[in-house]
Amino acid sequence: MRHPAIKGAAGLLAALIAVVSLSGCSAANKGGNTTCGQYRSMNSTQQTNVVKKMLSDEGQSTSNGNITLIKFSVAAFCATLGSDSDPISKING
């Protein structure tokens, strides 16, 4: 009789993990307030989403070309002048 209860608990746990993971992903996108340390730890898709949000928040074009240019600029800034605690929006001034 314990087997069905364990199976049900495992399903509930899996659903809870999925919900927490999804909400964590959307909450993590702070756009230009993302720090260089956070940005460097992201995969390419996450970096694209952060840059896209930063551009959108600033009223700039979110075209693929502009996103690619800004991703390159952020990577260069964070690798040279920026520290782990600097927001990526610092590339704008």
KOLRONU-153987 format. One record per residue (C-alpha): residue number from 1; residue in three letters; x negated, y, z negated. Coordinates in steps of 0.001 Angstrom, whole numbers, plus 500000, padded with zeros to 6 digits. Last residue first. Layout:
REM KOLRONU-153987
<atom nr="NUM" rest="Ala" c1="X" c2="Y" c3="Z"/>
...
***
This chain:
REM KOLRONU-153987
<atom nr="93" rest="Gly" c1="472543" c2="555269" c3="519697"/>
<atom nr="92" rest="Asn" c1="474408" c2="552723" c3="521719"/>
<atom nr="91" rest="Ile" c1="472080" c2="549838" c3="520840"/>
<atom nr="90" rest="Lys" c1="473151" c2="550365" c3="517223"/>
<atom nr="89" rest="Ser" c1="476405" c2="548576" c3="518075"/>
<atom nr="88" rest="Ile" c1="474536" c2="545337" c3="517361"/>
<atom nr="87" rest="Pro" c1="474771" c2="546036" c3="513646"/>
<atom nr="86" rest="Asp" c1="471393" c2="546009" c3="511857"/>
<atom nr="85" rest="Ser" c1="471001" c2="543471" c3="509030"/>
<atom nr="84" rest="Asp" c1="468753" c2="541024" c3="510901"/>
<atom nr="83" rest="Ser" c1="466495" c2="543900" c3="511940"/>
<atom nr="82" rest="Gly" c1="466635" c2="545741" c3="515224"/>
<atom nr="81" rest="Leu" c1="463672" c2="547297" c3="517019"/>
<atom nr="80" rest="Thr" c1="462319" c2="544296" c3="518922"/>
<atom nr="79" rest="Ala" c1="464214" c2="541007" c3="519153"/>
<atom nr="78" rest="Cys" c1="467552" c2="542519" c3="518080"/>
<atom nr="77" rest="Phe" c1="467239" c2="545301" c3="520647"/>
<atom nr="76" rest="Ala" c1="466258" c2="542912" c3="523463"/>
<atom nr="75" rest="Ala" c1="469141" c2="540521" c3="522674"/>
<atom nr="74" rest="Val" c1="471563" c2="543449" c3="522432"/>
<atom nr="73" rest="Ser" c1="470401" c2="544848" c3="525771"/>
<atom nr="72" rest="Phe" c1="470717" c2="541458" c3="527517"/>
<atom nr="71" rest="Lys" c1="474201" c2="540967" c3="526067"/>
<atom nr="70" rest="Ile" c1="475038" c2="544527" c3="527179"/>
<atom nr="69" rest="Leu" c1="473998" c2="543833" c3="530771"/>
<atom nr="68" rest="Thr" c1="475874" c2="540510" c3="530888"/>
<atom nr="67" rest="Ile" c1="479022" c2="542123" c3="529464"/>
<atom nr="66" rest="Asn" c1="478745" c2="544959" c3="532000"/>
<atom nr="65" rest="Gly" c1="478439" c2="542541" c3="534904"/>
<atom nr="64" rest="Asn" c1="481299" c2="540363" c3="533682"/>
<atom nr="63" rest="Ser" c1="483582" c2="543387" c3="533462"/>
<atom nr="62" rest="Thr" c1="484602" c2="544512" c3="529986"/>
<atom nr="61" rest="Ser" c1="484438" c2="548199" c3="530884"/>
<atom nr="60" rest="Gln" c1="484164" c2="550594" c3="527952"/>
<atom nr="59" rest="Gly" c1="486869" c2="551832" c3="525586"/>
<atom nr="58" rest="Glu" c1="484641" c2="551475" c3="522519"/>
<atom nr="57" rest="Asp" c1="486803" c2="548738" c3="520987"/>
<atom nr="56" rest="Ser" c1="486832" c2="546966" c3="524370"/>
<atom nr="55" rest="Leu" c1="483063" c2="547105" c3="524624"/>
<atom nr="54" rest="Met" c1="482628" c2="545731" c3="521096"/>
<atom nr="53" rest="Lys" c1="485250" c2="543046" c3="521708"/>
<atom nr="52" rest="Lys" c1="483523" c2="541913" c3="524933"/>
<atom nr="51" rest="Val" c1="480164" c2="541928" c3="523162"/>
<atom nr="50" rest="Val" c1="481524" c2="539690" c3="520394"/>
<atom nr="49" rest="Asn" c1="483235" c2="537344" c3="522875"/>
<atom nr="48" rest="Thr" c1="480078" c2="537052" c3="524979"/>
<atom nr="47" rest="Gln" c1="477997" c2="536290" c3="521892"/>
<atom nr="46" rest="Gln" c1="480472" c2="533557" c3="520904"/>
<atom nr="45" rest="Thr" c1="480235" c2="532041" c3="524382"/>
<atom nr="44" rest="Ser" c1="476423" c2="532179" c3="524349"/>
<atom nr="43" rest="Asn" c1="476085" c2="530404" c3="520985"/>
<atom nr="42" rest="Met" c1="475811" c2="532429" c3="517825"/>
<atom nr="41" rest="Ser" c1="472881" c2="532489" c3="515363"/>
<atom nr="40" rest="Arg" c1="471260" c2="535448" c3="517114"/>
<atom nr="39" rest="Tyr" c1="474433" c2="537506" c3="516761"/>
<atom nr="38" rest="Gln" c1="474694" c2="536862" c3="513017"/>
<atom nr="37" rest="Gly" c1="471125" c2="538011" c3="512426"/>
<atom nr="36" rest="Cys" c1="471583" c2="540979" c3="514750"/>
<atom nr="35" rest="Thr" c1="474598" c2="542037" c3="512732"/>
<atom nr="34" rest="Thr" c1="478172" c2="541987" c3="514035"/>
<atom nr="33" rest="Asn" c1="479729" c2="545404" c3="513452"/>
<atom nr="32" rest="Gly" c1="479889" c2="545973" c3="517215"/>
<atom nr="31" rest="Gly" c1="482469" c2="543235" c3="517626"/>
<atom nr="30" rest="Lys" c1="483436" c2="541745" c3="514276"/>
<atom nr="29" rest="Asn" c1="484354" c2="538371" c3="515719"/>
<atom nr="28" rest="Ala" c1="484168" c2="536069" c3="512693"/>
<atom nr="27" rest="Ala" c1="487874" c2="536333" c3="511879"/>
<atom nr="26" rest="Ser" c1="488827" c2="534575" c3="515109"/>
<atom nr="25" rest="Cys" c1="486415" c2="531741" c3="514526"/>
<atom nr="24" rest="Gly" c1="487321" c2="531305" c3="510876"/>
<atom nr="23" rest="Ser" c1="491007" c2="531013" c3="511690"/>
<atom nr="22" rest="Leu" c1="490283" c2="528192" c3="514101"/>
<atom nr="21" rest="Ser" c1="487990" c2="526341" c3="511723"/>
<atom nr="20" rest="Val" c1="490393" c2="526665" c3="508788"/>
<atom nr="19" rest="Val" c1="493275" c2="525341" c3="510878"/>
<atom nr="18" rest="Ala" c1="491226" c2="522424" c3="512225"/>
<atom nr="17" rest="Ile" c1="489958" c2="521517" c3="508746"/>
<atom nr="16" rest="Leu" c1="493517" c2="521496" c3="507421"/>
<atom nr="15" rest="Ala" c1="494689" c2="519230" c3="510247"/>
<atom nr="14" rest="Ala" c1="491838" c2="516789" c3="509571"/>
<atom nr="13" rest="Leu" c1="492644" c2="516775" c3="505852"/>
<atom nr="12" rest="Leu" c1="496303" c2="516050" c3="506564"/>
<atom nr="11" rest="Gly" c1="495361" c2="513180" c3="508849"/>
<atom nr="10" rest="Ala" c1="492983" c2="511763" c3="506233"/>
<atom nr="9" rest="Ala" c1="495695" c2="512042" c3="503573"/>
<atom nr="8" rest="Gly" c1="498133" c2="510133" c3="505791"/>
<atom nr="7" rest="Lys" c1="495607" c2="507340" c3="506411"/>
<atom nr="6" rest="Ile" c1="494809" c2="507159" c3="502710"/>
<atom nr="5" rest="Ala" c1="498498" c2="506845" c3="501884"/>
<atom nr="4" rest="Pro" c1="499005" c2="504209" c3="504582"/>
<atom nr="3" rest="His" c1="496084" c2="502130" c3="503163"/>
<atom nr="2" rest="Arg" c1="497114" c2="502357" c3="499544"/>
<atom nr="1" rest="Met" c1="500000" c2="500000" c3="500000"/>
***
